[in-house]
Amino acid sequence: MSIAVFTGPSLEPARVTAALPGARVLPPAGRGDLAAAHGEGARTLLLIDGAFAHRRAVSPGEIVAAMRAGARVVGAASLGAVRAAECHPAGMEGIGAVAALYRHGVIRDDDEVAVAVEPERGHRAASVALINVRFAVLAALRRGLLARASAAAVLGAARALHFSERTWPAIFAAAGIAPGHELLERCRATDVKRRDAELAVARLADASGDGGPAARPAGSSAAPAAPGARYGGHDPLLGATRQALAPGLARWLEGSGRHRLYAGLLDGAAPEAVWARLERDRELASELMRWYAVHTAAALEGSDDGAALAPFLAMARSEIAAAHGCPGWAELEAELRGRQAGEALARARAAAYALALARRNVRSATGSGA
């Protein structure tokens, strides 16, 4: 398998070469670079980093053209994640959290992943990506290193800065906060873009059999870890086993109505059948990440005020009813009541409550509407 990897600020080329010794490692892609690499023999194109300002960016049209010409195109971490979300209907594959967040509309702007780079130093990042700020703020909030008001101030300050000016000292200064050593070090260590890039490279190394020492060992597995556990980033199952994950994932998909996105996947389908179907459709990683995100955000400490949760619960119920093909929540409850001894209704209620909690907690923590 001939692989070309476009990388720079998200993951240094040496790490790619260590995991994929046979791959061509190229600088961040600009307009025309994918077609050139495919024309020179690359059959798999992994787009991690791309030009944002100094060159014309890779367009969705040229990605689609490359796939029509027979290339497999995969995106992750940065511009690759943006284009993977845009070109998913045409067959581009997205890997990792950032790609999933773009695809599901949780984040939308290119500014979330844009950074200043130092071309003379291997395109090393010279600023912090906004998506990394989001993840760092949530992690600091969960560990008690930031209060909610401070977390919102940090995120607001990062949003207000141009992407080229986002550094941790500048962000905290703009937020009016003097960070402690532990907080600053943890923020600097939070890099979801790098984590996703490493995951994408490891996934290709597994598939090609060309993995070096950084490739994931055969037989490794994972799942949504309990709140507070760290997600290592290299395991698409998020730290558990398939056997442990499959039942919970199936319950979430049925309760949320997302199982209806997969034709022929019926209510009450066996967890192994659900898992196999998601694998066949190449949707397993995306669905696991969505479940993990809801699970983790819902577990954040939040207000016990039922009135504050009410609008989020109403929104979640409306969305889940629509996903089930019902005009409203009352109609969904009437349809599910009595089915499977009440289990179907219980799953829908649990999914709605988890989704409402997750959205309230994320908005309260960061000021985001996600």
C-alpha positions as CSV (number, residue, x, y, z in Angstrom):
1,M,0.0,0.0,0.0
2,S,1.5,3.4,-1.0
3,I,0.7,6.1,1.5
4,A,1.3,9.9,1.4
5,V,0.8,11.8,4.7
6,F,0.5,15.6,4.8
7,T,1.6,16.8,8.2
8,G,3.4,19.6,10.1
9,P,2.2,21.4,13.2
10,S,-0.1,18.7,14.4
11,L,2.4,15.8,14.3
12,E,6.1,16.0,13.4
13,P,7.2,14.0,10.3
14,A,9.6,11.9,12.4
15,R,6.7,10.4,14.3
16,V,4.9,9.5,11.1
17,T,8.0,7.9,9.6
18,A,8.5,5.8,12.8
19,A,4.9,4.4,12.6
20,L,4.7,4.2,8.8
21,P,8.3,3.6,7.5
22,G,7.1,3.1,3.9
23,A,5.0,6.3,3.7
24,R,5.8,9.5,1.9
25,V,5.7,12.3,4.5
26,L,4.9,15.7,3.0
27,P,4.5,19.2,4.3
28,P,1.0,20.6,5.0
29,A,-1.0,20.3,1.8
30,G,-2.0,23.2,-0.5
31,R,-4.1,23.3,-3.6
32,G,-3.0,20.6,-6.1
33,D,-0.8,18.6,-3.7
34,L,-3.2,15.7,-3.3
35,A,-3.5,15.2,-7.0
36,A,0.3,15.4,-7.4
37,A,0.9,12.8,-4.7
38,H,-1.8,10.5,-6.2
39,G,-0.2,11.0,-9.7
40,E,3.1,10.0,-8.3
41,G,1.8,6.6,-7.0
42,A,0.2,7.2,-3.6
43,R,-3.0,5.3,-3.3
44,T,-3.9,6.3,0.3
45,L,-3.8,10.1,1.1
46,L,-3.8,11.0,4.8
47,L,-4.5,14.7,5.1
48,I,-3.6,16.0,8.6
49,D,-2.4,19.5,8.1
50,G,-3.0,21.9,5.3
51,A,-2.4,25.5,4.2
52,F,-4.7,28.1,5.6
53,A,-3.3,31.5,4.7
54,H,0.0,31.5,2.8
55,R,-1.3,29.2,0.0
56,R,-4.7,28.3,-1.3
57,A,-6.2,25.5,0.8
58,V,-7.1,22.0,-0.4
59,S,-10.6,22.2,-1.7
60,P,-13.4,19.7,-1.3
61,G,-13.6,19.4,-5.0
62,E,-10.1,18.1,-5.4
63,I,-10.6,15.6,-2.6
64,V,-13.6,14.3,-4.4
65,A,-11.7,14.2,-7.7
66,A,-8.9,12.2,-6.0
67,M,-11.4,9.6,-4.7
68,R,-13.0,9.3,-8.1
69,A,-9.6,8.7,-9.5
70,G,-9.2,5.7,-7.2
71,A,-7.5,7.2,-4.1
72,R,-8.5,6.5,-0.5
73,V,-8.5,9.9,1.3
74,V,-8.5,10.0,5.1
75,G,-8.6,13.2,7.2
76,A,-7.8,13.9,10.8
77,A,-6.8,16.5,13.4
78,S,-6.7,19.8,11.5
79,L,-7.7,20.8,8.0
80,G,-8.0,17.0,7.4
81,A,-10.8,16.9,10.0
82,V,-12.6,19.8,8.4
83,R,-12.5,18.3,4.9
84,A,-13.4,14.9,6.2
85,A,-16.6,16.3,7.6
86,E,-17.4,18.2,4.4
87,C,-16.5,15.3,2.1
88,H,-17.9,12.4,4.2
89,P,-21.0,11.9,1.8
90,A,-18.5,11.4,-1.0
91,G,-16.5,8.8,0.9
92,M,-13.7,10.6,2.7
93,E,-12.9,9.0,6.0
94,G,-12.5,11.0,9.2
95,I,-10.6,9.7,12.2
96,G,-10.6,11.1,15.7
97,A,-12.4,13.5,18.0
98,V,-11.9,16.6,15.9
99,A,-13.3,15.0,12.8
100,A,-16.3,13.7,14.7
101,L,-17.0,17.1,16.2
102,Y,-17.0,18.8,12.8
103,R,-19.1,16.1,11.2
104,H,-21.8,16.4,13.9
105,G,-21.8,20.2,13.8
106,V,-20.5,20.7,17.4
107,I,-17.8,22.9,15.9
108,R,-17.9,24.6,12.5
109,D,-15.2,27.2,11.9
110,D,-11.8,26.5,10.4
111,D,-10.5,28.8,13.2
112,E,-11.0,26.0,15.7
113,V,-7.9,24.1,14.3
114,A,-5.9,26.9,12.7
115,V,-2.4,27.7,14.2
116,A,0.5,29.9,13.2
117,V,3.5,27.8,11.9
118,E,7.2,28.1,11.6
119,P,8.1,26.8,8.1
120,E,11.8,26.9,8.7
121,R,11.4,24.6,11.8
122,G,9.5,21.8,10.1
123,H,6.2,23.7,10.2
124,R,6.1,23.6,14.0
125,A,3.1,25.1,15.6
126,A,3.7,28.6,17.1
127,S,0.3,29.1,18.6
128,V,-2.5,27.0,20.3
129,A,-5.5,25.7,18.4
130,L,-8.9,26.8,19.8
131,I,-10.1,23.2,19.9
132,N,-7.1,22.4,22.2
133,V,-8.2,25.3,24.4
134,R,-11.7,23.8,24.7
135,F,-10.4,20.4,25.7
136,A,-7.9,21.9,28.1
137,V,-10.5,24.1,29.8
138,L,-12.9,21.1,30.3
139,A,-10.1,19.0,31.7
140,A,-9.0,21.7,34.1
141,L,-12.6,22.2,35.2
142,R,-13.1,18.5,35.9
143,R,-9.9,18.4,37.9
144,G,-10.8,21.5,40.0
145,L,-8.0,23.6,38.6
146,L,-10.4,26.2,37.2
147,A,-13.8,27.5,38.5
148,R,-16.6,27.7,36.0
149,A,-16.4,31.5,35.7
150,S,-12.6,31.3,35.1
151,A,-13.1,28.5,32.5
152,A,-15.6,30.7,30.6
153,A,-13.2,33.6,30.8
154,V,-10.3,31.6,29.4
155,L,-12.3,30.3,26.5
156,G,-13.8,33.7,25.8
157,A,-10.3,35.2,25.7
158,A,-9.0,32.5,23.4
159,R,-12.0,33.1,21.0
160,A,-11.3,36.8,20.9
161,L,-7.6,36.4,19.9
162,H,-6.5,35.9,16.3
163,F,-5.4,32.3,15.8
164,S,-1.8,33.4,15.3
165,E,-1.8,35.2,18.7
166,R,-3.2,32.3,20.8
167,T,-0.5,31.2,23.2
168,W,-1.3,30.1,26.7
169,P,0.4,33.1,28.4
170,A,-1.6,35.5,26.1
171,I,-4.8,33.6,26.7
172,F,-4.5,33.7,30.5
173,A,-3.4,37.4,30.4
174,A,-6.4,38.3,28.3
175,A,-8.7,36.4,30.7
176,G,-7.2,38.3,33.7
177,I,-6.0,35.0,35.3
178,A,-2.6,34.2,36.8
179,P,-2.4,30.4,36.2
180,G,-0.7,28.1,38.7
181,H,2.1,25.9,37.5
182,E,0.0,22.7,37.4
183,L,-2.8,24.4,35.4
184,L,-0.4,25.9,32.9
185,E,1.4,22.6,32.4
186,R,-1.8,20.6,32.0
187,C,-3.1,23.1,29.5
188,R,0.1,22.9,27.5
189,A,0.0,19.1,27.6
190,T,-3.6,18.9,26.2
191,D,-3.3,18.5,22.4
192,V,-6.3,16.7,20.9
193,K,-5.0,17.5,17.4
194,R,-1.8,15.6,18.0
195,R,-3.7,12.8,19.6
196,D,-6.0,12.4,16.6
197,A,-3.1,12.6,14.1
198,E,-1.3,9.8,16.0
199,L,-4.5,7.8,16.0
200,A,-4.9,8.2,12.2
201,V,-1.3,7.2,11.5
202,A,-1.6,4.2,13.8
203,R,-4.9,3.1,12.1
204,L,-3.2,3.2,8.7
205,A,-0.2,1.3,10.1
206,D,-2.5,-1.4,11.3
207,A,-4.3,-1.6,8.0
208,S,-1.2,-1.7,5.9
209,G,0.8,-4.1,8.1
210,D,3.7,-1.5,7.7
211,G,3.6,-0.4,11.3
212,G,6.9,0.4,13.1
213,P,7.3,0.6,16.9
214,A,4.5,3.2,17.1
215,A,1.9,0.9,15.6
216,R,-0.9,-0.4,17.9
217,P,-0.3,-4.0,19.1
218,A,-2.6,-6.6,17.6
219,G,-5.6,-7.4,19.7
220,S,-5.7,-4.2,21.7
221,S,-9.2,-2.9,22.6
222,A,-11.0,-0.2,24.4
223,A,-14.3,1.9,25.3
224,P,-15.7,4.9,27.0
225,A,-13.7,5.1,30.2
226,A,-15.3,6.2,33.5
227,P,-15.4,9.9,34.0
228,G,-12.1,11.2,35.1
229,A,-10.0,8.5,33.3
230,R,-7.7,9.8,30.5
231,Y,-8.4,8.8,26.9
232,G,-5.0,7.7,25.5
233,G,-5.9,8.6,22.0
234,H,-4.5,5.6,20.1
235,D,-7.4,3.2,20.7
236,P,-10.6,3.8,18.8
237,L,-12.5,1.9,21.4
238,L,-11.5,4.5,24.0
239,G,-10.0,2.3,26.7
240,A,-12.4,-0.7,27.2
241,T,-13.2,-4.0,25.4
242,R,-15.6,-4.7,22.6
243,Q,-17.5,-7.1,24.9
244,A,-17.9,-4.4,27.5
245,L,-18.8,-1.7,25.1
246,A,-21.2,-3.4,22.7
247,P,-24.3,-3.6,25.0
248,G,-24.1,0.0,26.2
249,L,-23.5,1.3,22.7
250,A,-26.5,-0.6,21.4
251,R,-28.7,0.8,24.2
252,W,-27.5,4.3,23.5
253,L,-28.2,4.0,19.7
254,E,-31.6,2.6,20.3
255,G,-32.6,5.1,22.9
256,S,-31.3,8.1,21.0
257,G,-32.9,6.8,17.8
258,R,-29.6,6.9,16.0
259,H,-30.0,3.2,15.0
260,R,-32.5,4.4,12.4
261,L,-29.7,6.0,10.4
262,Y,-28.6,2.5,9.4
263,A,-31.2,0.8,7.2
264,G,-32.4,-2.5,8.5
265,L,-31.0,-2.0,12.0
266,L,-34.1,-2.7,14.2
267,D,-35.1,-1.9,17.7
268,G,-33.7,-4.5,20.1
269,A,-31.0,-5.7,17.7
270,A,-28.3,-7.8,19.4
271,P,-25.3,-5.8,20.5
272,E,-23.0,-7.9,18.3
273,A,-25.2,-7.2,15.3
274,V,-25.2,-3.5,16.0
275,W,-21.4,-3.5,16.3
276,A,-20.9,-5.5,13.1
277,R,-23.1,-3.1,11.2
278,L,-21.3,-0.1,12.4
279,E,-18.0,-1.7,11.4
280,R,-19.3,-2.5,8.0
281,D,-20.4,1.1,7.4
282,R,-17.2,2.5,8.8
283,E,-19.2,4.4,11.4
284,L,-18.0,2.6,14.6
285,A,-15.4,5.2,15.6
286,S,-17.8,8.1,15.0
287,E,-20.6,6.5,17.0
288,L,-18.3,5.6,19.9
289,M,-16.9,9.1,20.0
290,R,-20.4,10.6,20.1
291,W,-21.4,8.3,22.9
292,Y,-18.2,9.0,24.8
293,A,-18.6,12.7,24.5
294,V,-22.2,12.6,25.8
295,H,-21.2,10.2,28.6
296,T,-18.3,12.3,29.7
297,A,-20.0,15.7,29.5
298,A,-23.1,14.4,31.3
299,A,-20.9,13.3,34.2
300,L,-19.4,16.7,34.8
301,E,-20.5,18.3,38.0
302,G,-23.4,20.7,37.3
303,S,-26.2,22.6,38.9
304,D,-29.0,20.6,40.6
305,D,-31.5,23.2,39.5
306,G,-34.2,21.4,37.5
307,A,-35.4,24.6,36.0
308,A,-32.0,25.2,34.5
309,L,-32.1,21.7,32.9
310,A,-35.6,22.0,31.6
311,P,-34.9,23.8,28.3
312,F,-32.1,21.4,27.5
313,L,-34.3,18.4,28.3
314,A,-37.1,19.7,26.1
315,M,-34.6,20.2,23.2
316,A,-33.1,16.7,23.7
317,R,-36.5,15.1,23.8
318,S,-37.6,16.9,20.6
319,E,-34.5,15.7,18.8
320,I,-34.8,12.1,20.0
321,A,-38.4,12.0,19.0
322,A,-37.6,13.2,15.6
323,A,-34.8,10.7,15.3
324,H,-37.3,8.0,16.1
325,G,-39.6,9.4,13.4
326,C,-42.2,10.8,15.8
327,P,-43.6,14.4,15.7
328,G,-43.1,14.9,19.4
329,W,-42.0,13.4,22.7
330,A,-45.6,12.5,23.8
331,E,-46.1,10.6,20.6
332,L,-42.8,8.7,21.1
333,E,-43.7,7.7,24.7
334,A,-47.0,6.5,23.5
335,E,-45.4,4.4,20.8
336,L,-42.7,2.9,23.0
337,R,-44.8,2.3,26.1
338,G,-45.2,-1.4,26.6
339,R,-42.6,-2.4,24.0
340,Q,-40.0,-4.9,25.4
341,A,-41.6,-4.6,28.9
342,G,-40.9,-0.9,29.0
343,E,-37.2,-1.2,28.2
344,A,-37.4,0.8,24.9
345,L,-39.1,3.7,26.7
346,A,-36.5,3.6,29.5
347,R,-33.7,3.7,27.0
348,A,-35.2,6.8,25.2
349,R,-35.7,8.6,28.5
350,A,-32.1,7.8,29.6
351,A,-30.7,9.0,26.3
352,A,-32.7,12.3,26.5
353,Y,-31.6,12.9,30.1
354,A,-27.9,12.2,29.3
355,L,-28.0,14.4,26.2
356,A,-29.6,17.3,28.2
357,L,-27.1,17.0,31.0
358,A,-24.2,17.0,28.6
359,R,-25.3,20.1,26.8
360,R,-26.1,22.0,30.0
361,N,-22.8,21.1,31.6
362,V,-20.8,22.0,28.4
363,R,-22.5,25.3,28.1
364,S,-22.1,26.1,31.7
365,A,-18.4,25.2,31.6
366,T,-17.4,27.0,28.4
367,G,-20.2,29.3,27.3
368,S,-20.5,27.1,24.2
369,G,-23.8,26.2,22.6
370,A,-22.5,22.7,21.8
